[in-house]
Amino acid sequence: MKPFILSVAAIFFLSFTIPNTSTIDLTVEVHQLRNNQGVVQFTLYNKEGSIPDENFKNYYKIGKTTIKGNAAQFVFKNLPKGVYAVNILHDENENGKIDKGFMLPEEGIGFSNYTKIGLGNKPNFSKASIELTADKKMAVKVIYF
């Protein structure tokens, strides 16, 4: 009985001392923001049909960071391997939503894998998706209309 208890104790101890390598970090950068006002909101999605998401209700993880030198960076940590899509909002007035003029956003937006957005190129999860199997660093283009 004593060897069994020692084995269980060893397994329990090792499970807390061996680093978990099954999760991934995704670093997302944005450059060439039109100013340093407000914050940049980084939104991560992990399900087909979750974007577009104008009211930010379908996301997997979300974070905000300050802007320096017309650029910003955010790290999504401890992600399981899988398929994800990234949405960026340059939230100049820090109200947490996409402000619109006549149908078009007044603030910068962007999606992974997109360099332009228009009627013939609307964002969707399938086109914006990236498969993560290891730590990754990527840039997303912010588009102003």
N, C-alpha and C positions, 0 to 999 in steps of 0.2 A: 504494500500500500504506500509506503514511504517513497519509493522511486516514482510512482504515479503522481504523487503530490508535487515532487520536485520537478517532474516533466511539465506539469500544468503550470507551475510557478515560473519556470524558465520560458515557456511559450508566452505567457502573459507579460513577463518582463520584456522580452524581445519585441513584442508587438508595439510597445511604447517607445523603444529605443532605436528601432530601425526606421529611417526616414521613409515616408510614403512617397513612392515615385509614380504612383498611378494617377496623379493629378497634374494639370497643365496650367501654366500661366500664359495669358495672352496680353501683350503690351500693344496698345493702340496709340498711334501718334497722329496729330493733325498739324499742318503747317500752312502758312500763307493765309491766316485768318485776317480779315480786313481791319481789325483793331484789337486792342487788349481789354475791351469792355466786357463785363459780365463773366460768365463761366462757360466751359464746354461740358455738355452732358454726353456721356458715353453710355449707350444702351446696347445690351447683348440679348440676342434672341436665340432660341434653340428648337423652334417648332415650325414646320411648314404652315403657311397661312398666317403667321404672327405679324408679318409686316406687309403693307404699311400699317403703322400704329400711331396715328396722329395724336392720340390722347395718352399714350404711354401706359397702356393697361395690359399688354400681352407679353411684356419682357420677362427674361430670365434673371438678369442682373442689371443694375443701373448704378452709375456713379457720376460725380461732378468734380471738376478740378479748375483751378485758376489758370489764367493765360499769362504767359511771359514771352516777350519777343514775337508776338503774333503766332504762337504755337502752344500746344498743350499735349499732355500724355497721361494715360490712365492704364493701370494694370488690373485685369480681371484675374484673380488668383484662385488656385485650387479648383480648376474646372475639370470635370471628367472628360475623357476623350469623347469626341463627338463632332457634330456639325452645328455651326453657329453662324450668325449674321450680326453685323455691327451697324448701328445707326448713331450718327453724330448730330448734335444740335449746338450751334454757337448761340447760346442763350444770352444775348446782349443785355436784356433787362432783368435777367434772373427770375423770371416768373414760372419757369418749368414747363412752358408750353410753346408750340410753334406759332408765333404771331404771323398773321397773314394780312396782305393787302387785298387786292382783287384776285382771289383764288391762289395766288402764289405766296410762298413764305417770304417774310421780310428779313428773316434772320437766316444764317447759313445752315444748311443741312448736308448730310452725306451718308453714304452707305458703302459697306465693303464691296469691292469689285465694280463700283460705279464711278465714272469720271464725268458723266453728265446725266441729267434727269429731264425728262420731257414727256409729252403725251405718248410718244412711241417708245418710251423707255422708262416706264413706271417701275418703282422699286418693288421687288418681291423677294421672298425668302430664298427661293431656289437660285435666282441669279446672284444674290448677295451672299450666299452661303460659302463658308470655308470649312474644310475638315481639319480638325485639330487632333494630332496624334503625338505632338511634342510641343514644348514651349515655342511660342512664335511671337515675332515682333512685326507689326504691319502699320502702314500709313493709310489713312482714309482721306480722300479729297473732299473738302468742304466746298459746297456750291452755293453761290449767291445769285439770286434772280434780279 
